[in-house]
């Protein structure tokens, strides 16, 4: 597992790699202390997962998560925080993170998080709130995802949605894949039903 870790404390990344070897023997962590060289690394390396330090400039971090989702939608992202608060949890989930863990989480649990997220599933190991009920899952979507979900519920096709939002059909498809994962549904009909239940 080739991981890119963006963390201002490089020793934290080194400790993670050493500690996680017993849980994920083939793990390799590339560490960056800031986001300047991320796109170069992504073009040069085959990265399977990204861990981002959520304590870095929040605006920059959220912008990076959105850009990453557009350009590399298949690379899962995990956010690490010193302390997880309800607001931060929802915010990062809305911006395409599949997991948020606190930096004091035991390494065996972090190992499980990385394996789960690598399989494309959301994993919230030390969550202070329950996000498993349907309304919470819908509210954890990004604004753009909820907008697309609304059009799906109205019966619009990918092509119609792409025209309406002035984005490519490929981007609509990438958003749909993420929406289905986040809502834990298999198709447009189930997603539309969940949206309708949440709106009434």
C-alpha positions in Angstrom: 0.0 0.0 0.0 1.6 3.2 -1.2 0.4 6.1 0.9 1.0 9.8 0.5 0.9 11.6 3.9 0.7 15.4 4.1 1.6 16.3 7.6 3.6 19.3 9.0 5.2 17.0 11.6 7.3 14.5 9.4 8.3 12.5 12.5 4.6 11.6 13.0 4.5 10.1 9.5 7.8 8.1 10.1 6.4 6.8 13.4 3.2 5.8 11.6 5.0 3.9 8.9 7.1 1.9 11.4 4.2 1.2 13.6 1.8 0.2 10.8 4.3 -2.3 9.3 3.1 -5.1 11.6 -0.6 -4.5 10.5 0.1 -3.7 6.8 3.5 -5.3 5.9 3.7 -3.8 2.4 2.9 -0.2 3.6 5.1 2.6 2.3 4.4 6.2 3.4 5.7 9.2 1.3 5.6 12.3 3.5 5.2 15.9 2.5 5.2 18.7 5.1 3.0 21.0 2.9 0.8 20.7 -0.2 3.1 22.4 -2.7 4.5 19.2 -4.3 1.4 17.0 -4.0 0.5 17.1 -7.7 4.1 16.2 -8.7 4.0 13.2 -6.4 0.6 12.1 -7.8 1.9 12.3 -11.3 5.2 10.4 -10.5 4.0 7.8 -8.0 1.2 5.3 -7.9 -0.5 6.4 -4.8 -3.2 4.2 -3.3 -4.4 6.4 -0.4 -3.8 9.9 1.0 -3.7 11.0 4.6 -4.1 14.7 5.1 -3.3 16.6 8.3 -6.6 18.5 8.9 -4.7 20.9 11.2 -3.0 22.5 8.2 -4.8 25.6 6.9 -8.4 24.4 6.7 -9.4 26.5 3.6 -6.4 25.1 1.7 -7.1 21.6 2.9 -10.8 21.7 1.8 -9.8 23.2 -1.6 -7.2 20.4 -2.0 -9.8 17.7 -1.2 -12.2 19.1 -3.8 -9.5 19.4 -6.5 -8.2 15.9 -5.7 -11.8 14.5 -6.1 -12.1 16.1 -9.5 -8.7 15.0 -10.8 -8.2 11.7 -8.9 -11.6 10.5 -7.8 -10.5 7.0 -7.2 -7.8 7.9 -4.6 -9.4 7.6 -1.1 -8.6 10.3 1.4 -8.3 10.1 5.2 -8.0 13.2 7.4 -6.1 13.2 10.7 -7.0 15.7 13.4 -5.7 16.4 17.0 -9.3 16.6 18.2 -12.5 15.5 16.3 -15.4 17.8 16.6 -18.9 17.3 15.1 -18.6 20.3 12.8 -15.1 19.2 11.5 -16.3 15.7 11.0 -19.2 16.8 8.8 -17.2 19.3 7.0 -14.5 16.9 5.9 -17.0 14.2 4.9 -18.8 16.8 2.7 -15.4 17.4 1.0 -14.9 13.7 0.0 -12.9 12.4 3.0 -13.7 8.7 3.6 -12.4 8.7 7.2 -11.4 11.1 9.9 -9.3 9.8 12.8 -7.7 11.5 15.8 -3.9 11.5 16.0 -3.9 9.5 19.2 -5.9 6.6 17.7 -4.1 3.3 18.3 -2.1 2.0 15.3 -4.0 -1.2 15.0 -7.2 0.8 14.6 -5.5 3.1 12.1 -4.5 0.0 10.2 -8.1 -1.1 10.0 -9.2 2.4 8.9 -6.7 2.3 6.0 -7.8 -1.1 4.9 -11.5 -0.2 5.0 -11.0 3.1 3.2 -8.8 1.3 0.5 -11.9 -0.8 -0.2 -13.8 2.4 -0.9 -15.9 2.4 2.4 -16.4 5.2 4.9 -14.8 4.4 8.3 -15.2 6.6 11.4 -13.3 4.9 14.2 -13.6 7.5 17.0 -16.7 9.4 16.0 -18.4 11.4 18.7 -21.8 11.2 16.8 -23.7 8.5 14.9 -23.7 9.3 11.2 -25.3 6.0 10.2 -28.9 7.1 10.0 -30.2 8.1 6.6 -30.7 11.9 7.2 -27.2 12.2 8.5 -25.7 10.4 5.5 -27.5 12.8 3.1 -26.4 15.8 5.2 -22.8 14.6 5.0 -22.8 15.0 1.2 -21.1 18.1 -0.3 -23.3 20.9 -1.6 -22.6 19.8 -5.2 -23.4 16.2 -4.4 -26.7 17.2 -2.8 -27.5 19.4 -5.9 -26.8 16.4 -8.2 -28.9 14.1 -5.9 -31.8 16.6 -6.2 -31.7 16.4 -10.0 -31.5 12.6 -9.8 -34.6 12.6 -7.6 -36.3 14.8 -10.3 -35.5 12.1 -12.8 -32.8 13.9 -14.8 -30.1 12.0 -16.8 -26.4 12.4 -16.4 -26.3 14.4 -19.6 -29.1 16.7 -18.4 -27.3 17.2 -15.1 -24.0 18.0 -16.8 -25.7 20.6 -19.1 -27.5 22.2 -16.2 -24.4 22.4 -14.0 -22.0 23.1 -16.8 -19.7 20.2 -15.9 -18.7 17.1 -17.9 -20.7 13.9 -17.9 -17.6 12.2 -16.5 -17.6 14.5 -13.5 -21.3 13.8 -12.9 -20.5 10.1 -13.0 -17.7 10.5 -10.5 -20.0 12.4 -8.2 -22.6 9.7 -8.5 -20.2 7.0 -7.6 -19.2 8.9 -4.5 -22.9 9.6 -3.6 -23.7 5.9 -3.9 -20.8 5.0 -1.6 -21.6 7.7 0.9 -25.3 6.8 1.1 -24.6 3.1 0.9 -27.0 2.6 -2.0 -26.6 0.7 -5.3 -28.5 2.8 -7.8 -30.2 6.0 -8.7 -33.6 4.9 -7.5 -32.4 4.1 -4.0 -30.4 7.4 -3.8 -33.5 9.3 -5.0 -35.6 7.6 -2.4 -33.2 8.5 0.4 -33.2 12.1 -0.8 -37.0 12.2 -0.8 -37.2 10.8 2.7 -34.7 13.3 3.9 -36.6 16.2 2.4 -39.9 15.4 3.9 
